[in-house]
């Protein structure tokens, strides 16, 4: 079987599945790669957003190690420069704040949908919104600490402490009570990560007031069950 899907920086990735193995191929348009090569040679690659982003994504992927099967004479020095000179996928404090603020909106939507009985929608937003934000933020935090890390939570169980892993841990069946507990746990993880990344960030008072009735409703529900 083969599938083609979008990959980082507007390129495509082909996945090939064989009886005895698999392969992922990232297709980078030759024109885009040559443009990046030329701009890097004249020192202008940082000034063009999509080129800089593409090179940083390339650096993130290749910094774990790579080897050439073909084309090293033509492209070896270029790829070596990308890995050594580009910082990789990084977030500044304003981008971190924006991600955290967006996650707060997602968290409120989760609570609202749980109250309406939309359990599948709540589960989806919890995973793709709040939890995914925590994955990205933990990656950035470990980079700032100078610790080994991988994008997309690969090998995270082997790398991080139980405290950091708790920010990414989510265990809930399709049950309003369990999803509610998981949501509040994800919010606690977000707060813990932000306390290190941007200590001045906090949940706005207005949002805290919006969250409060849902927190009380959840507590009452747990007490009734017990």
Steps between C-alpha positions, in 0.01 A plus 500: 500500500608857445359828627595862437445759771604858577820543702665797672575815300261424217675189366357151453582169664446161339460200728564159344391184680654169395452146626832513684550868575405860431652824376422871529613729220480879532476671161655846496447694175836549330430868434426569867816318612718687249350831613578416863854403396558831320350713778707322763817563300434877494373515860140594420328178609398645838309786336250291305248336729410183309867430418611549859214284630579226250869497588421492872267205453769327296755566774266359766451179304864448401669603824435152641731355236494428129705351217501542123409224259545725199588863426744571783749671268238751388307547825719378786639839604158664475328248728792515746456879519125465553553266795778704663378854431121482522348483850224263394131532588489749787244725669558842649310618809227672299433184299496294820244740650284481191498120509411496870221755455354298213512188718296682765228566242512134398471399866187711545347343189571155642315588820207649309468198273515263795206682657306454176583131485723534192753248625670414171544868410639567850745213470615620158565858609672385817747289303550729200489827696614501861708183501667575166593845636662337802703274271633800304571700816687215668716464188588871518563481875744212462683689225536798734631271773752350259343155537449240224159515341307401191211666324158334509570330835714224350682300771368743761435221751873418502618857526290701744442493873168374642412862582545613139329190365194581709443809281454270199317216667134460421295196591123513458227288353205653317349604830418855609651458845824348377537756221438780748777371729732463200426856386584651837815290509603633158442856623719431803769375263471816290541719809802299614675535165425871473632562851844410364471630146343841569463549879309826453218321314186405687138413434307830477264569789204519266568150367550366851148622581364334186668171597373505861139380443625204297750412772226508763270294276773242457563483874130455568483222240791316660346531846170356375682205349692434819 
